[in-house]
């Protein structure tokens, strides 16, 4: 499974992008998105998806 960013909630702050261990987060149409094929939910890297820990917006990043 992968995480996804809800475009309507994303503020495009960019806090999540540099800390993604698989480089799955990228800018798209003024906000950010997650490449589902690259996203591993940080399995083997962190206890929880790193993007969830970094995002300041509630319900912005959710399981796909």
Secondary structure, DSSP 8 states (H G I E B T S, - for coil): --EEE-TTT-----TTGGG-TT--EEEETTEEEE-TTT--TTTTT-SS-HHHHH--STTSEEE-
